[in-house]
Amino acid sequence: MVDPQVDLGVKIGSLMLKNPVMPASGCFAHEYAQAMDLGRLGALVTKSVTPKRRIGNPVPRVAETDAGMLNSIGIPSSGLLYYVDKILPHYVGVPAPLVASVSADTAEEFAAACEALSVPGVSAIEANISCPNIEADGRAFAMSPKDTHRAISEIKRHARVPIWAKLTPNVADIAEIARAAEDAGADALVVANTLLGMAIDPETRKPKLGNVMGGLSGPAIRPVIVRMVFQCARAVRIPVIGCGGILSAGHAVEHLLAGATAVQVGTASFLDPAAMLGIIDGLAAYCERHGVARIAELTGSVRIDPGLTDRWLRLAQQSG
């Protein structure tokens, strides 16, 4: 259990979280209450909901890799009305902020969906701008600073709750995207979604996913995402939430040291439904072991050789 002497609380914009651990969108549902006390989590992030009903991608949708998993779920959704009527009630009374993840095809659809979800019980909205933008030939909004700025600006004009922008790692310059999201009014950044990957069965010579390519998650991507958290945290003033390859408290600490204020856990929960609780307890133990009174002190406290500081700051600014 959490050491009461350690303050695990963190602040993301106007939201106070009792600890920095929350699920990654798509890796959590209300049924997890059967495996853990949901009230112990810092926040709850639900699966992305789309404005209209959609069935998702063809099967197979998941394939194991040597150090993680590939998925091409396609965001199946029952739509906004179903989400508000049937999903939100499951979280009433849970003492943790609820973050609704939203995916849409256009900036206008994003804005309308976020306005519709600005309802009692929703503490913040995670705008999944790493999803395809049909107005840009299917490229993710977050692959372009211009599209990122337009989408977040439109959302902010309509939403009545804080907006977290979920970025894609499939870019050359993620800090540039981060700055565009911040300039448009994002209250926090989630860094990042999955890396685009592909696997082929050598016996059948067919792709292992029905949609051919999919998102790679798990420990294989952690070093890449930690680097991106480091770059984004030095490029913006808003909080960064690290998401990628976290299986243990030590992995979460890596993200925090790189500049994250909080973390999201995804693949680990498929291996162990109660993984997030172990990570919370592990963070408290880490802080006690290292004499850290407040976990917020860890954010951005990576120790870089002073002789390299200027060089690394320039690299962060150049995102390169």
Backbone bond lengths (Angstrom), bond angles and torsions (degrees), N, CA, C in turn:
res aa  C-N    CA-C-N  psi(-1)  N-CA   C-N-CA  omega(-1)  CA-C   N-CA-C  phi
1 M - - - 1.463 - - 1.526 110.58 -
2 V 1.343 116.53 161.74 1.454 122.07 -177.33 1.518 110.56 -66.54
3 D 1.328 116.57 134.83 1.459 122.86 175.63 1.530 108.50 -69.09
4 P 1.353 118.76 119.62 1.467 119.98 -177.92 1.522 113.56 -65.61
5 Q 1.342 116.96 -15.17 1.460 120.03 179.58 1.522 112.74 -79.57
6 V 1.324 117.23 -13.05 1.468 121.47 -178.17 1.524 109.48 -101.93
7 D 1.327 116.31 128.93 1.468 121.04 177.92 1.524 108.58 -88.99
8 L 1.331 117.16 106.66 1.460 121.89 -179.47 1.522 111.90 -92.98
9 G 1.315 118.19 0.94 1.452 121.14 -176.42 1.516 113.43 -67.07
10 V 1.331 116.11 141.50 1.468 121.72 176.72 1.527 108.40 -135.69
11 K 1.318 115.77 158.08 1.452 120.93 -179.74 1.517 109.95 -118.69
12 I 1.335 116.26 127.41 1.460 121.94 176.27 1.528 106.87 -118.64
13 G 1.306 115.77 99.14 1.454 120.04 -173.68 1.514 109.90 63.00
14 S 1.316 116.88 -122.91 1.459 121.63 -179.82 1.527 112.76 -89.37
15 L 1.327 117.33 -3.42 1.464 120.86 -177.24 1.524 111.88 -93.78
16 M 1.316 115.86 131.92 1.451 121.18 173.36 1.528 108.38 -101.57
17 L 1.336 116.27 126.08 1.458 122.13 179.09 1.522 108.64 -110.37
18 K 1.317 117.03 139.65 1.463 120.19 -178.81 1.521 112.09 -69.80
19 N 1.330 116.59 -21.47 1.467 121.87 174.40 1.522 107.36 -158.37
20 P 1.334 118.03 166.86 1.466 120.00 -173.18 1.514 115.80 -88.22
21 V 1.326 118.93 15.25 1.469 121.28 -172.97 1.526 111.05 -108.15
22 M 1.327 115.14 129.48 1.472 121.38 177.76 1.526 109.02 -147.97
23 P 1.316 118.46 161.54 1.468 120.13 178.04 1.519 111.60 -76.28
24 A 1.319 115.55 155.38 1.461 121.15 171.34 1.516 107.95 -84.07
25 S 1.307 116.32 144.65 1.461 120.57 179.74 1.525 110.93 -56.73
26 G 1.320 115.32 137.43 1.461 120.43 179.45 1.511 113.09 90.70
27 C 1.342 116.61 -6.97 1.466 121.01 -177.80 1.522 110.86 -119.82
28 F 1.328 115.88 24.82 1.456 119.64 -173.46 1.526 109.16 -157.34
29 A 1.341 115.46 147.26 1.463 121.62 175.11 1.519 107.84 -155.46
30 H 1.319 116.33 167.62 1.463 119.59 -176.16 1.525 112.30 -62.69
31 E 1.349 116.93 -21.19 1.464 119.72 178.71 1.530 112.47 -63.91
32 Y 1.342 117.54 -16.83 1.464 120.29 178.22 1.525 111.51 -63.53
33 A 1.322 116.94 -14.53 1.463 120.49 176.58 1.522 111.24 -61.23
34 Q 1.337 117.17 -19.54 1.456 120.91 177.60 1.524 111.70 -75.64
35 A 1.341 116.81 -17.86 1.460 120.68 -176.91 1.520 113.24 -111.49
36 M 1.350 117.58 -13.01 1.460 119.63 -177.23 1.519 110.05 -158.66
37 D 1.318 114.33 165.61 1.458 121.53 172.81 1.524 106.99 -85.47
38 L 1.335 117.40 106.16 1.459 121.13 -175.98 1.529 111.85 -61.36
39 G 1.316 116.64 -25.07 1.454 120.23 -179.19 1.513 113.43 -67.88
40 R 1.329 117.93 -13.95 1.468 120.55 178.74 1.520 112.24 -80.43
41 L 1.316 117.68 -15.15 1.467 120.23 -178.02 1.525 110.17 -76.98
42 G 1.335 115.64 153.80 1.455 120.04 177.97 1.507 111.89 -67.15
43 A 1.321 116.69 -38.53 1.466 123.12 177.18 1.517 107.69 -157.31
44 L 1.324 116.20 165.24 1.464 122.25 177.15 1.523 107.65 -116.84
45 V 1.321 117.06 125.78 1.464 120.99 178.04 1.521 107.58 -116.29
46 T 1.311 116.07 117.85 1.459 120.08 -176.28 1.522 111.91 -87.03
47 K 1.315 115.02 165.70 1.459 122.07 177.97 1.526 110.28 -60.29
48 S 1.323 117.17 143.38 1.462 120.96 -178.27 1.527 110.80 -57.07
49 V 1.313 114.46 133.74 1.457 121.06 175.68 1.523 108.36 -109.92
50 T 1.311 116.95 143.61 1.462 122.19 178.97 1.527 109.24 -109.30
51 P 1.334 117.85 156.96 1.469 119.76 -178.42 1.525 112.93 -56.49
52 K 1.328 116.09 -40.18 1.458 120.30 -178.42 1.529 110.13 -117.99
53 R 1.303 115.31 164.30 1.461 121.74 178.38 1.526 110.10 -64.50
54 R 1.341 117.26 138.57 1.468 120.97 174.73 1.521 109.48 -146.68
55 I 1.327 115.92 151.16 1.462 119.49 -171.67 1.527 113.38 -94.76
56 G 1.314 118.49 -16.25 1.457 120.19 179.86 1.509 112.98 91.37
57 N 1.322 116.12 -171.97 1.463 122.77 -173.98 1.530 112.70 -86.52
58 P 1.331 117.17 163.88 1.475 120.62 178.08 1.523 111.30 -67.41
59 V 1.322 115.98 154.18 1.462 121.55 176.37 1.529 109.14 -82.92
60 P 1.360 116.98 158.57 1.455 129.20 -5.72 1.540 111.45 -67.81
61 R 1.339 115.32 145.57 1.456 120.41 -177.31 1.518 113.79 -105.82
62 V 1.334 116.65 -11.99 1.470 120.73 -177.56 1.521 109.11 -136.51
63 A 1.332 115.73 140.93 1.465 121.29 175.79 1.523 108.89 -142.66
64 E 1.324 115.99 132.86 1.466 119.76 177.50 1.517 110.41 -73.68
65 T 1.346 115.17 149.35 1.458 121.20 173.02 1.526 107.55 -124.82
66 D 1.332 116.43 176.67 1.458 120.00 -177.53 1.527 112.47 -62.13
67 A 1.322 117.98 -31.36 1.464 120.62 -176.96 1.522 111.08 -138.02
68 G 1.330 115.69 42.78 1.454 118.47 179.28 1.507 111.24 158.68
69 M 1.328 115.93 -147.04 1.454 120.27 -179.67 1.520 110.26 -151.66
70 L 1.316 114.92 151.90 1.459 122.02 172.60 1.517 107.58 -105.16
71 N 1.333 115.91 139.34 1.458 117.61 174.13 1.519 110.03 -138.66
72 S 1.305 114.40 146.91 1.462 121.66 174.29 1.522 106.45 -140.24
73 I 1.333 114.66 69.19 1.455 120.79 -175.26 1.527 111.18 -72.51
74 G 1.335 115.60 -41.19 1.460 118.75 179.34 1.512 114.29 86.32
75 I 1.334 116.77 13.71 1.465 123.35 178.79 1.536 112.30 50.02
76 P 1.333 118.18 60.98 1.466 118.27 172.02 1.523 109.19 -61.80
77 S 1.298 117.65 140.57 1.464 121.16 -173.97 1.522 110.20 -151.31
78 S 1.323 114.99 147.21 1.465 120.34 175.29 1.522 111.82 -93.99
79 G 1.322 117.47 2.82 1.456 121.11 176.29 1.520 114.17 93.98
80 L 1.335 115.29 169.37 1.460 121.98 -174.35 1.523 113.29 -65.19
81 L 1.318 117.56 -44.27 1.454 119.99 -176.35 1.531 111.03 -61.65
82 Y 1.330 115.53 -43.01 1.466 119.94 178.25 1.521 110.05 -62.75
83 Y 1.343 116.64 -41.52 1.464 121.60 -178.74 1.530 110.36 -59.96
84 V 1.325 116.33 -48.49 1.463 120.53 -178.35 1.524 111.55 -66.93
85 D 1.330 117.01 -40.94 1.463 120.82 -175.38 1.523 113.72 -80.61
86 K 1.350 116.55 -35.84 1.458 119.35 -170.12 1.540 114.71 -112.17
87 I 1.327 117.73 -28.45 1.463 119.93 -176.06 1.526 112.15 -93.54
88 L 1.316 117.69 -50.15 1.464 120.73 -177.44 1.528 113.82 -54.04
89 P 1.342 119.06 -40.36 1.471 118.65 -178.37 1.524 114.33 -58.30
90 H 1.338 117.82 -25.13 1.464 120.41 -179.71 1.532 111.58 -65.31
91 Y 1.321 117.64 -22.21 1.463 120.91 -174.73 1.525 113.31 -101.77
92 V 1.324 117.02 0.10 1.455 120.38 177.98 1.534 109.08 -61.19
93 G 1.310 116.43 128.42 1.451 120.38 178.38 1.509 114.46 92.76
94 V 1.341 118.42 -10.61 1.461 120.12 176.83 1.527 108.38 -76.97
95 P 1.336 118.58 122.17 1.466 121.46 -175.41 1.530 113.74 -80.33
96 A 1.308 116.24 56.22 1.467 122.35 175.88 1.517 107.00 -148.50
97 P 1.322 118.56 139.60 1.465 120.68 -179.36 1.527 111.26 -58.70
98 L 1.321 115.86 138.51 1.460 121.07 177.84 1.522 109.42 -99.45
99 V 1.322 115.70 126.69 1.465 122.07 178.86 1.519 107.70 -112.09
100 A 1.314 116.51 118.01 1.464 121.43 179.98 1.523 109.23 -90.99
101 S 1.312 117.05 123.76 1.463 121.39 177.54 1.525 109.52 -90.06
102 V 1.313 116.14 134.35 1.467 121.51 -176.32 1.516 110.45 -125.95
103 S 1.326 116.07 138.90 1.461 122.68 174.38 1.523 108.05 -128.11
104 A 1.331 116.77 141.78 1.471 120.02 179.93 1.520 109.42 -152.25
105 D 1.325 115.70 166.18 1.466 121.28 -174.76 1.528 114.22 -90.18
106 T 1.340 117.20 -22.99 1.456 120.92 -178.79 1.524 108.83 -138.19
107 A 1.333 116.02 162.80 1.457 120.55 178.71 1.529 110.75 -60.68
108 E 1.332 116.53 -39.04 1.458 120.33 -179.22 1.525 111.07 -66.52
109 E 1.338 116.94 -40.17 1.463 119.88 177.72 1.528 110.59 -65.25
110 F 1.324 116.03 -39.44 1.462 120.48 176.69 1.522 109.75 -57.52
111 A 1.332 116.14 -49.20 1.459 121.04 -176.96 1.521 111.61 -61.15
112 A 1.333 116.41 -45.43 1.462 120.43 -179.32 1.530 110.95 -64.29
113 A 1.343 116.48 -39.96 1.460 120.12 -179.57 1.524 111.08 -67.14
114 C 1.334 116.89 -41.44 1.466 120.14 -179.17 1.523 110.96 -69.17
115 E 1.328 116.82 -32.48 1.458 119.48 175.17 1.528 110.19 -66.28
116 A 1.319 116.55 -42.44 1.463 121.26 -179.17 1.525 111.81 -66.59
117 L 1.338 117.05 -28.38 1.464 121.07 -178.83 1.519 113.12 -92.33
118 S 1.325 117.45 0.36 1.469 120.41 176.49 1.528 108.21 -80.94
119 V 1.314 114.64 70.65 1.462 121.50 -174.18 1.526 109.72 -125.13
120 P 1.330 118.20 161.43 1.462 120.71 175.88 1.528 110.65 -53.79
121 G 1.313 115.87 136.10 1.459 120.86 -178.41 1.509 113.29 102.16
122 V 1.333 117.15 -20.23 1.466 121.35 176.63 1.524 108.15 -103.00
123 S 1.333 116.25 115.25 1.474 120.87 -176.05 1.516 112.79 -86.67
124 A 1.332 117.03 -27.21 1.467 122.50 179.67 1.517 108.13 -160.52
125 I 1.326 115.51 162.93 1.464 120.87 177.00 1.516 108.89 -122.58
126 E 1.323 115.71 130.12 1.458 121.57 173.51 1.525 107.54 -93.99
127 A 1.322 116.21 109.94 1.464 121.28 178.91 1.520 108.19 -83.58
128 N 1.317 115.52 108.03 1.467 120.76 -176.91 1.531 109.76 -79.67
129 I 1.338 115.55 73.97 1.470 120.00 -177.68 1.528 111.69 -79.74
130 S 1.329 116.52 9.14 1.460 120.09 171.48 1.518 110.68 -89.05
131 C 1.340 116.47 9.90 1.462 120.59 175.96 1.532 110.05 -94.06
132 P 1.332 118.41 162.22 1.471 121.46 -174.48 1.531 113.43 -63.38
133 N 1.327 114.83 141.63 1.462 123.07 175.89 1.532 107.07 -106.18
134 I 1.321 117.21 109.21 1.466 119.07 -174.56 1.528 111.98 -67.34
135 E 1.334 116.71 -17.09 1.464 119.79 178.09 1.524 112.02 -83.44
136 A 1.337 115.90 -3.35 1.470 120.15 178.49 1.523 109.64 -127.65
137 D 1.330 115.40 42.97 1.471 122.40 178.23 1.521 112.76 55.91
138 G 1.321 116.36 33.94 1.449 120.07 175.22 1.508 115.52 82.98
139 R 1.334 118.17 -0.24 1.469 120.02 175.75 1.522 108.82 -70.62
140 A 1.330 116.00 142.94 1.458 119.74 179.49 1.525 110.58 -60.22
141 F 1.328 116.55 143.94 1.462 120.97 176.29 1.531 109.83 -51.33
142 A 1.349 115.83 -45.45 1.456 121.17 -173.65 1.527 113.76 -77.10
143 M 1.318 117.58 10.76 1.467 119.78 172.84 1.521 110.39 -91.48
144 S 1.320 117.05 -5.99 1.459 121.95 -177.66 1.527 109.79 -134.03
145 P 1.334 118.73 127.63 1.471 119.88 176.02 1.521 111.89 -57.62
146 K 1.327 116.70 -39.55 1.469 121.08 -178.80 1.526 110.83 -64.02
147 D 1.341 116.75 -47.80 1.463 120.38 -179.31 1.527 111.37 -67.83
148 T 1.340 116.08 -36.47 1.469 120.60 176.22 1.522 110.20 -60.68
149 H 1.321 116.21 -49.10 1.460 120.95 -178.33 1.529 111.09 -62.02
150 R 1.317 115.98 -42.75 1.475 119.71 -178.80 1.522 110.95 -64.47
151 A 1.317 116.85 -45.68 1.461 119.96 -177.96 1.526 111.37 -64.51
152 I 1.325 117.07 -48.47 1.468 119.84 -178.23 1.521 110.99 -67.12
153 S 1.322 117.85 -38.71 1.465 120.89 177.97 1.527 110.63 -60.41
154 E 1.326 115.62 -44.73 1.466 120.52 -179.90 1.524 110.62 -64.35
155 I 1.322 115.96 -42.02 1.466 120.45 179.48 1.530 110.33 -62.88
156 K 1.328 116.82 -45.55 1.458 120.51 -176.86 1.531 112.50 -63.71
157 R 1.322 116.42 -26.52 1.465 119.17 179.19 1.526 111.88 -72.55
158 H 1.322 116.62 -18.32 1.467 119.73 -174.87 1.528 114.05 -116.72
159 A 1.320 117.50 -30.33 1.465 119.86 -176.20 1.525 110.99 -74.80
160 R 1.339 115.82 150.40 1.457 120.74 179.15 1.528 111.49 -117.91
161 V 1.332 116.15 17.97 1.464 122.10 175.82 1.528 107.69 -134.24
162 P 1.340 118.66 164.06 1.469 120.80 178.26 1.529 111.65 -58.11
163 I 1.330 114.78 147.15 1.471 121.27 -178.76 1.523 110.20 -116.63
164 W 1.336 115.61 124.98 1.453 122.34 173.50 1.524 107.92 -103.82
165 A 1.306 118.05 126.61 1.464 121.76 179.77 1.525 109.64 -94.13
166 K 1.338 116.15 119.03 1.465 120.12 178.55 1.524 109.11 -91.61
167 L 1.342 115.95 117.67 1.450 121.61 -174.23 1.523 111.68 -93.61
168 T 1.317 115.38 161.29 1.465 121.60 174.75 1.521 109.51 -100.56
169 P 1.335 118.09 142.86 1.461 120.58 176.17 1.525 112.68 -82.79
170 N 1.334 116.99 -3.93 1.462 120.89 -175.03 1.525 111.48 -86.23
171 V 1.344 114.54 56.15 1.463 121.72 -179.18 1.528 109.00 -140.76
172 A 1.321 115.08 160.94 1.470 119.36 177.91 1.518 111.73 -83.73
173 D 1.345 117.45 -27.45 1.457 121.50 -172.70 1.525 110.11 -137.32
174 I 1.319 116.97 82.52 1.461 119.63 -174.83 1.520 112.07 -71.85
175 A 1.325 118.58 -27.63 1.465 120.08 178.48 1.527 110.93 -65.92
176 E 1.317 116.40 -34.37 1.464 120.24 177.31 1.533 110.07 -63.87
177 I 1.321 116.46 -41.02 1.462 121.35 177.70 1.528 109.69 -66.09
178 A 1.336 116.05 -41.51 1.462 120.79 179.88 1.527 110.89 -59.51
179 R 1.319 116.61 -43.98 1.465 120.34 179.56 1.527 111.00 -64.72
180 A 1.324 117.14 -37.67 1.467 120.34 178.93 1.531 110.23 -63.93
181 A 1.329 116.95 -40.77 1.467 120.65 179.06 1.524 110.47 -65.96
182 E 1.324 116.08 -42.63 1.466 119.70 178.52 1.525 110.96 -64.00
183 D 1.322 117.33 -45.46 1.467 121.31 179.96 1.535 111.59 -59.78
184 A 1.343 116.13 -30.79 1.462 120.65 -179.04 1.520 112.47 -81.43
185 G 1.335 117.13 -8.20 1.453 120.09 176.01 1.509 116.79 111.50
186 A 1.329 118.16 7.45 1.464 119.89 178.38 1.527 109.86 -57.68
187 D 1.318 116.32 141.32 1.463 121.44 -179.44 1.528 112.21 -88.80
188 A 1.326 116.79 -20.28 1.462 122.25 178.10 1.523 108.26 -163.62
189 L 1.331 115.49 163.93 1.464 121.68 177.98 1.517 109.36 -120.01
190 V 1.312 116.87 141.69 1.462 121.93 170.83 1.522 106.47 -108.48
191 V 1.335 115.76 117.30 1.468 122.03 -174.67 1.516 108.54 -122.01
192 A 1.317 120.16 104.96 1.453 125.72 4.42 1.517 107.54 -151.57
193 N 1.321 115.84 -175.49 1.459 121.70 174.78 1.530 109.35 -76.66
194 T 1.324 117.43 -164.60 1.466 121.07 -175.29 1.533 112.50 -82.29
195 L 1.334 114.75 157.44 1.464 121.82 175.09 1.523 109.58 -85.43
196 L 1.311 116.72 136.39 1.461 120.33 -179.54 1.525 110.40 -67.55
197 G 1.334 115.80 128.10 1.462 120.23 -178.62 1.518 112.07 -145.25
198 M 1.325 115.04 178.09 1.463 120.84 -177.93 1.521 108.58 -154.66
199 A 1.323 116.10 144.68 1.464 121.95 175.62 1.520 109.14 -135.33
200 I 1.342 115.69 144.01 1.463 121.66 -177.98 1.527 109.26 -125.41
201 D 1.315 117.03 135.73 1.458 122.01 175.38 1.527 107.96 -80.20
202 P 1.330 118.30 114.47 1.468 119.77 -176.67 1.526 113.76 -66.13
203 E 1.340 117.79 -22.00 1.464 120.71 -179.40 1.525 111.20 -78.10
204 T 1.329 116.66 -44.02 1.465 120.12 -179.26 1.528 112.20 -92.61
205 R 1.362 115.48 -17.08 1.462 123.14 -176.66 1.527 112.50 64.46
206 K 1.317 115.28 21.76 1.457 120.50 179.75 1.531 110.31 -110.27
207 P 1.333 116.87 151.69 1.466 119.24 173.90 1.526 110.22 -59.49
208 K 1.322 116.47 146.29 1.450 120.59 -179.30 1.526 112.75 -77.96
209 L 1.332 116.98 -14.02 1.457 121.41 177.49 1.514 110.20 -110.20
210 G 1.308 116.24 142.47 1.457 120.57 179.65 1.518 112.78 -63.85
211 N 1.321 116.71 -26.20 1.462 121.29 179.59 1.524 111.38 -97.70
212 V 1.337 117.05 14.17 1.470 126.48 178.48 1.527 112.34 72.24
213 M 1.330 117.93 -61.52 1.459 121.38 -179.91 1.524 110.16 -112.24
214 G 1.339 115.35 158.65 1.458 119.34 179.67 1.510 111.17 -159.37
215 G 1.314 116.20 -172.54 1.459 122.01 -176.54 1.509 111.91 -94.46
216 L 1.325 115.81 128.23 1.462 121.89 177.72 1.521 109.46 -89.84
217 S 1.339 116.38 127.58 1.457 122.09 176.66 1.519 108.80 -131.21
218 G 1.333 116.10 174.77 1.455 120.07 179.62 1.514 112.29 104.15
219 P 1.336 117.00 -176.15 1.466 121.48 -172.48 1.524 114.52 -60.01
220 A 1.336 117.79 -22.97 1.470 119.51 -179.25 1.516 112.40 -60.84
221 I 1.337 117.26 -30.06 1.465 118.98 -174.29 1.529 113.16 -95.42
222 R 1.338 118.04 -5.86 1.464 119.52 -173.00 1.534 113.69 -56.32
223 P 1.334 120.30 -47.74 1.466 118.42 -179.51 1.528 113.46 -59.26
224 V 1.328 116.46 -34.27 1.466 119.99 178.43 1.521 110.41 -67.39
225 I 1.326 116.48 -45.21 1.460 120.19 -177.28 1.523 111.59 -71.35
226 V 1.322 117.66 -37.45 1.468 119.99 176.05 1.526 109.81 -58.99
227 R 1.324 116.70 -41.63 1.474 120.32 176.18 1.519 111.27 -60.64
228 M 1.320 116.52 -41.41 1.461 120.00 -179.29 1.527 111.80 -69.70
229 V 1.327 117.21 -37.41 1.462 120.85 174.88 1.526 109.69 -59.91
230 F 1.323 115.86 -45.00 1.469 122.51 178.45 1.524 110.74 -57.27
231 Q 1.320 116.56 -46.14 1.459 120.31 -178.85 1.524 112.12 -68.28
232 C 1.332 116.21 -45.15 1.464 119.55 -177.80 1.521 111.99 -65.98
233 A 1.335 116.46 -41.46 1.459 120.21 -178.40 1.521 111.68 -62.06
234 R 1.332 117.03 -26.88 1.467 120.79 178.79 1.521 112.20 -90.93
235 A 1.312 116.08 -7.23 1.465 119.61 -178.69 1.525 112.62 -100.47
236 V 1.357 117.00 -19.18 1.468 120.07 -175.71 1.522 110.46 -130.32
237 R 1.333 114.96 168.26 1.466 121.10 178.25 1.532 111.63 -104.76
238 I 1.327 117.52 -13.33 1.461 120.73 -179.94 1.529 110.08 -82.45
239 P 1.335 118.14 159.91 1.468 120.68 -178.81 1.525 112.40 -63.61
240 V 1.326 114.39 147.26 1.462 122.50 175.03 1.521 108.14 -114.03
241 I 1.319 116.06 134.18 1.467 122.41 177.10 1.520 107.04 -109.68
242 G 1.310 117.01 116.79 1.462 121.30 -176.99 1.515 111.52 -81.42
243 C 1.320 116.15 136.23 1.467 121.00 -178.13 1.523 108.96 -145.83
244 G 1.332 116.33 109.59 1.456 118.90 177.32 1.510 112.99 160.52
245 G 1.328 116.92 107.21 1.468 121.97 170.60 1.506 115.98 76.69
246 I 1.320 118.65 21.62 1.465 120.59 -177.29 1.524 110.41 -87.32
247 L 1.327 115.99 112.74 1.462 121.64 178.26 1.522 112.05 -113.36
248 S 1.336 117.51 -14.22 1.455 121.11 -173.68 1.522 110.09 -147.22
249 A 1.338 115.27 170.66 1.461 120.02 177.19 1.526 110.48 -62.14
250 G 1.329 117.12 -37.64 1.463 120.21 178.56 1.516 112.02 -61.02
251 H 1.322 116.77 -39.09 1.467 120.51 177.39 1.531 110.26 -65.31
252 A 1.336 116.50 -39.59 1.461 120.12 178.27 1.520 110.46 -64.28
253 V 1.323 116.86 -40.97 1.467 120.70 178.57 1.524 110.45 -60.63
254 E 1.329 117.69 -38.66 1.468 120.61 176.43 1.526 111.12 -53.94
255 H 1.323 115.98 -47.93 1.469 120.89 179.46 1.525 111.12 -62.07
256 L 1.334 116.56 -43.16 1.459 120.34 -179.24 1.527 110.43 -63.67
257 L 1.311 117.08 -46.52 1.471 120.77 179.53 1.523 111.43 -60.25
258 A 1.338 115.98 -33.99 1.467 120.37 -179.95 1.524 112.13 -71.72
259 G 1.330 116.76 -18.05 1.461 119.13 178.29 1.510 115.47 134.77
260 A 1.334 117.87 -1.11 1.460 120.24 179.91 1.525 111.05 -75.44
261 T 1.322 115.58 144.05 1.466 121.33 174.21 1.518 109.96 -88.35
262 A 1.322 116.26 -31.83 1.461 122.34 179.92 1.522 108.23 -147.22
263 V 1.330 116.32 174.42 1.461 120.31 -178.22 1.524 110.14 -136.30
264 Q 1.326 114.73 155.42 1.458 121.45 172.35 1.527 108.82 -117.03
265 V 1.325 115.23 142.15 1.464 122.14 -176.52 1.523 108.55 -116.65
266 G 1.334 116.48 127.95 1.451 120.50 -177.16 1.508 113.67 -120.04
267 T 1.323 117.00 -84.75 1.463 122.31 -173.53 1.523 112.84 -54.76
268 A 1.331 117.79 -35.47 1.466 121.23 -178.67 1.521 112.22 -57.18
269 S 1.330 117.08 -31.48 1.464 120.27 -178.19 1.517 112.45 -73.34
270 F 1.347 117.37 -20.35 1.459 119.71 174.50 1.524 109.80 -74.27
271 L 1.328 116.29 -30.46 1.456 121.45 179.15 1.522 111.10 -78.85
272 D 1.340 115.29 -37.77 1.463 121.71 -178.56 1.522 107.97 -147.59
273 P 1.339 118.43 108.18 1.459 120.83 -176.97 1.530 114.03 -56.48
274 A 1.329 117.44 -24.08 1.460 121.21 -179.89 1.528 112.21 -100.00
275 A 1.321 117.52 17.45 1.464 120.99 -175.99 1.524 112.54 -57.24
276 M 1.328 117.44 -38.20 1.464 119.69 -176.67 1.527 111.70 -64.11
277 L 1.321 117.42 -34.65 1.459 119.55 178.52 1.523 110.79 -66.52
278 G 1.323 116.50 -38.60 1.466 120.19 176.61 1.519 111.59 -63.90
279 I 1.327 116.36 -36.45 1.461 120.85 179.05 1.530 110.07 -68.41
280 I 1.327 117.44 -40.68 1.473 120.45 178.02 1.525 110.12 -61.34
281 D 1.322 116.50 -48.61 1.466 119.82 178.85 1.525 110.77 -62.37
282 G 1.335 116.04 -38.33 1.463 120.04 179.76 1.517 112.39 -66.14
283 L 1.327 117.13 -34.72 1.467 120.44 177.39 1.524 110.58 -66.27
284 A 1.329 117.15 -40.72 1.462 120.26 177.38 1.521 110.58 -62.79
285 A 1.327 116.53 -42.31 1.465 120.77 179.44 1.527 110.61 -64.99
286 Y 1.332 116.83 -40.00 1.473 120.55 178.11 1.523 110.31 -60.63
287 C 1.338 115.87 -47.25 1.469 119.98 -178.57 1.531 110.85 -62.01
288 E 1.328 116.56 -42.64 1.461 119.71 179.31 1.527 110.64 -63.58
289 R 1.325 116.18 -41.93 1.468 121.06 -178.36 1.520 112.07 -64.94
290 H 1.339 116.35 -33.07 1.466 120.50 -176.29 1.528 112.93 -102.84
291 G 1.320 116.93 8.87 1.447 119.96 177.14 1.521 113.65 67.93
292 V 1.330 116.84 32.58 1.468 121.79 179.38 1.521 108.47 -96.38
293 A 1.337 116.86 115.07 1.464 120.50 -177.19 1.521 111.86 -77.47
294 R 1.343 116.79 -35.72 1.470 121.76 -177.86 1.520 108.89 -128.13
295 I 1.314 116.88 124.77 1.465 119.32 -176.43 1.521 111.48 -63.61
296 A 1.325 117.55 -25.05 1.465 120.80 178.90 1.525 111.75 -60.35
297 E 1.347 116.57 -21.23 1.460 120.36 178.98 1.530 111.82 -66.72
298 L 1.322 117.03 -20.82 1.468 120.46 -177.74 1.522 112.25 -75.76
299 T 1.323 117.94 -26.02 1.459 121.05 -173.92 1.527 111.87 -58.16
300 G 1.330 115.14 118.12 1.461 121.15 177.35 1.510 115.25 73.15
301 S 1.342 117.52 15.43 1.467 119.49 -174.64 1.524 113.47 -96.48
302 V 1.338 117.02 22.47 1.464 119.92 175.57 1.527 109.11 -57.72
303 R 1.320 116.20 138.16 1.460 121.35 -177.30 1.523 110.21 -94.22
304 I 1.314 114.64 108.18 1.467 120.57 -179.82 1.517 108.50 -108.27
305 D 1.311 116.82 137.66 1.459 121.74 177.33 1.529 109.10 -49.57
306 P 1.353 117.63 124.19 1.467 120.21 -178.29 1.519 113.62 -52.82
307 G 1.312 116.67 -30.04 1.460 120.08 179.76 1.517 113.01 -69.04
308 L 1.335 116.07 -17.60 1.460 120.26 -179.35 1.523 112.67 -102.79
309 T 1.327 116.47 -9.12 1.463 120.05 -172.33 1.518 112.69 -53.31
310 D 1.334 117.14 -52.10 1.459 119.90 -177.80 1.518 111.15 -59.35
311 R 1.329 115.32 -40.53 1.460 119.37 -179.27 1.525 110.60 -62.52
312 W 1.351 116.26 -45.09 1.456 119.13 -177.53 1.517 111.88 -69.52
313 L 1.339 116.90 -33.92 1.451 119.20 176.77 1.528 110.46 -65.57
314 R 1.327 116.23 -39.40 1.466 118.47 177.55 1.503 110.70 -64.80
315 L 1.325 116.93 -40.04 1.469 120.23 179.25 1.531 110.45 -63.93
316 A 1.327 115.73 -39.97 1.458 119.12 178.96 1.513 111.01 -63.97
317 Q 1.337 116.00 -41.39 1.467 120.48 179.93 1.517 111.03 -66.59
318 Q 1.339 115.29 -34.96 1.464 119.31 179.85 1.510 111.36 -84.93
319 S 1.358 115.81 -10.71 1.467 122.34 -177.67 1.501 111.67 55.72
320 G 1.288 114.28 34.65 1.425 112.21 -172.72 1.412 122.20 -120.31
